[in-house]
Each structure stands twice: as C-alpha cells, then as structure tokens.
C-alpha cells in the first residue's frame, strides 16, 4: 500500500475549492482505487493523506483530466505552494475505536 502526502499553504479557499475538493475525493475513491482519503485545514495549512493499493493507481489519478484541471486551479488560485510525497506503507495497525469514529 502507498500513501500520497499532500501539504499546501493556502492562498484563498473559496466555495468552488470546497466543491472541487469533494468531487475529486469521491472520484479518487470510486473510480481510481483510492482506499482512504483524509484531509485537514488549519491556519492556512492543508494536509491530505490518500492511501492507494499500487503506484499505477496513483499515476492514473494524477493523469485524470479533472484532477489535472484542479491542479491548475490550485496553482493559479488556491495555493501559495504545495509539496507532494509518495511513500510505501510498510506496516499498518490500529487500536479499536468506537463506532463511527475514524482512527
């Protein structure tokens, strides 16, 4: 399994950003094999973690037309800068949580 770590410094996140981000998250999960997608925004910083079964799925997601457009909008409007890292998950374990909570 692989994790894509996206870190960004936000410029101005507007209503269109929220709509596009939700659509892209759903597309990644439903069409490109993303296993889990978690994002947080705080004090102008964004961190998103997405988990993938293989590198081919990540490449397909990165090359998708909707994702390419969102990347362009991000560079032009929403982000002052960003960094993307891809890492292989070598171990994954969790402590049980209550129903409805995410680990």
C-alpha positions in Angstrom: 0.0 0.0 0.0 1.1 3.6 -0.7 0.3 6.9 0.8 0.3 10.2 -1.0 1.1 13.1 1.4 -0.1 16.5 0.1 0.9 19.5 2.1 0.0 23.1 1.0 0.0 26.7 2.0 -3.4 28.1 1.2 -3.9 31.4 -0.6 -7.7 31.7 -0.6 -10.0 28.7 -0.3 -13.4 29.6 -1.7 -16.7 27.8 -2.2 -15.5 26.4 -5.6 -12.5 24.9 -3.9 -14.7 23.1 -1.4 -16.9 21.7 -4.2 -14.0 20.7 -6.4 -12.2 19.0 -3.4 -15.3 17.0 -2.5 -15.8 15.9 -6.1 -12.1 14.9 -6.5 -12.1 12.9 -3.3 -15.2 11.0 -4.4 -13.7 10.4 -7.8 -10.5 9.1 -6.3 -12.4 6.7 -4.0 -14.9 5.5 -6.5 -13.0 5.3 -9.8 -9.3 5.2 -9.2 -9.0 2.7 -6.3 -8.1 5.1 -3.5 -8.6 3.2 -0.3 -8.9 6.1 2.1 -8.7 9.9 1.9 -8.3 12.2 4.8 -7.7 16.0 4.7 -7.4 18.8 7.3 -7.1 22.5 7.0 -5.8 24.7 9.9 -4.3 28.2 10.0 -3.7 28.4 6.2 -2.1 24.9 6.1 -3.6 21.9 4.4 -2.6 18.3 4.8 -4.2 15.5 2.8 -3.4 11.8 3.1 -4.6 9.4 0.5 -4.0 5.7 0.6 -3.6 3.6 -2.6 -3.1 -0.1 -3.4 -0.3 0.5 -6.0 1.7 3.1 -7.9 -0.3 2.5 -11.1 -3.5 3.8 -9.4 -1.7 6.9 -8.3 -0.4 7.6 -11.8 -3.8 7.1 -13.3 -5.3 9.5 -10.7 -2.6 12.1 -11.4 -3.2 12.0 -15.1 -7.1 12.3 -14.9 -8.4 15.3 -16.8 -10.5 16.6 -13.8 -7.5 16.2 -11.5 -5.2 18.0 -13.9 -7.7 20.9 -14.1 -7.9 21.0 -10.2 -4.0 21.1 -10.1 -4.0 24.0 -12.4 -6.6 25.9 -10.4 -4.7 25.1 -7.2 -1.5 26.7 -8.6 -3.4 29.7 -10.0 -5.9 30.4 -7.2 -5.9 28.3 -4.1 -2.3 27.6 -3.1 0.8 29.7 -2.5 2.7 26.5 -2.7 2.5 22.7 -2.2 4.5 19.6 -1.7 3.6 16.0 -2.7 5.3 13.0 -1.3 4.6 9.3 -2.1 5.7 6.7 0.5 5.2 3.0 0.8 3.4 1.9 3.9 5.4 -1.0 5.4 3.2 -1.5 8.5 -0.4 -0.6 9.3 -2.1 -1.3 12.6 -4.8 0.4 14.7 -6.3 0.4 18.1 -10.1 -0.2 18.1 -12.3 2.9 18.1 -15.9 3.5 18.9 -18.5 3.0 16.1 -18.5 6.0 13.7 -15.0 7.3 14.7 -12.1 7.3 12.3 -8.7 6.1 13.7 
